[in-house]
Amino acid sequence: MSDFVKPERVSVPINEAFRTLLPVNLIKDLHGDEAICPTCHGLGLRVVDNIYGLSDDPDKTAGQFPYKHQSLVFCPSCYNGVVHICPDCGKQLPIGYRKCSCPAEQRRQREKKKQEYQEMLQKAQKHESYELGSKFTMAYSDYTEHYNEGYFSDWQEFFDAWHDFVTSREEDGIQVTEQPEYVWGTEQIKLQLDAGSIIEQACEEMYEDAMSDIGTAAINELQAYLDTWEYRYGVKSYLVDHKHAIKIPWEEDT
C-alpha cells in the first residue's frame, strides 16, 4: 500500500483577507488620459495558479500538474491599477507606452517633427551647395536614412537615395509632395588615443602609486608613439551637425 498523502486543499477567503489588509476603498487620483484598469479593476493585482505535480502521486498522469499554490502578482496590463487611454481613438495603451499608434497620433508626431526641423533649420548657418566637397566632406539628410544611415559625400548620392525614398513611400501609399530645401552639415570625428587614460585604466587593479612610478616621461613617450600610429592608421567618422545647413541643388537632379 502506498504511503502517499495527497495535499490538503485549503480555500483562502480573499474577501476576509483583504478586509484585514486593505481599506474598504482604494483611492486613485486620475489625471489626464488615465483610467481604471479594466483587467484588475484598479487593484493592480491578478491571481496566478503556480501549478505543480508530485512525483510519487499514484494518480499522476504524465505532463499534468493537478495542484496549485494560487497567489497574487502585479497586473501585467497596468501600473498601480491605472492605465492610459488614447484621447483620439479611445483605445487602452499597452503598459509602458504613452503614445498611441493610431493615425491621429502619427499625424501629430509628424507635425511635431516637422516643426522641430524648421526651428533647427531657422537657427542653422546656411551654406551653398558647392560647399559639399570643400568645406564639408560629408552631409546628412533625415530623408535618406535608409542609405548609408543618411550620410553622403556628393549630390548624386543624395539624389539617388532621395528617389529611392520617394518610391518606397509611394509603394506604402504615401505621396511625397514636398522636397527639402536643405541637408545638414557634418562634424568630422577623428580616432584619438590618450596615453594617460590608457595607463590609468591599466593601473586600476595595481598598487596605489603605480601610475606615479611610471612617470610623466614614460607617458609622454607612449603618447608620441600613439600620435604616430594615429597619423598612419587612424580612421575618421562624421556626425550630423544641425548648426550648419547646405542648400540642395535640385537643378542638378537629372
WOKARA-V256552 format. One record per pair of residues at least 24 apart in sequence whose ideal C-beta (glycine too) atoms are under 6 Angstrom apart, sorted by sequence separation. I is the first residue (numbers start at 0). J is the second residue. D is the distance in Angstrom with one decimal. If there is no record, write none. Layout:
BEGIN
I|J|D  I|J|D
END
This chain:
BEGIN
194|218|5.1  47|72|5.3  44|71|4.6  194|221|4.1  194|222|3.8  45|74|5.0  44|74|5.9  43|74|5.4  194|225|5.7  192|225|4.4  39|74|3.9  38|74|5.7  43|79|4.8  43|80|3.9  38|76|4.2  42|80|5.5  41|80|3.9  36|76|5.7  36|77|3.7  39|80|5.9  140|182|4.4  190|233|4.3  36|80|5.2  138|182|4.7  139|183|4.6  190|234|5.3  36|82|4.8  139|185|5.7  189|235|5.5  33|81|5.1  34|82|5.6  137|185|4.6  187|235|5.9  188|236|4.6  135|184|4.9  34|84|5.0  187|237|5.9  188|238|5.8  32|83|4.9  3|55|5.2  32|84|5.1  185|237|4.2  186|238|5.1  3|57|5.8  32|86|5.6  185|239|5.9  186|240|4.4  185|240|5.5  1|57|5.4  183|239|5.0  184|240|4.9  183|241|5.9  184|243|3.1  6|66|5.5  184|245|5.8  181|244|4.0  182|245|5.3  181|246|5.8  158|252|4.8  154|251|5.9  137|237|4.3  139|239|4.1  138|245|5.5  131|245|5.5  128|246|5.1  123|242|5.8  124|243|5.3  125|244|5.5  126|245|4.8  127|246|5.7  123|243|5.9  128|248|4.0  123|244|4.1  119|241|4.8  120|244|5.8
END
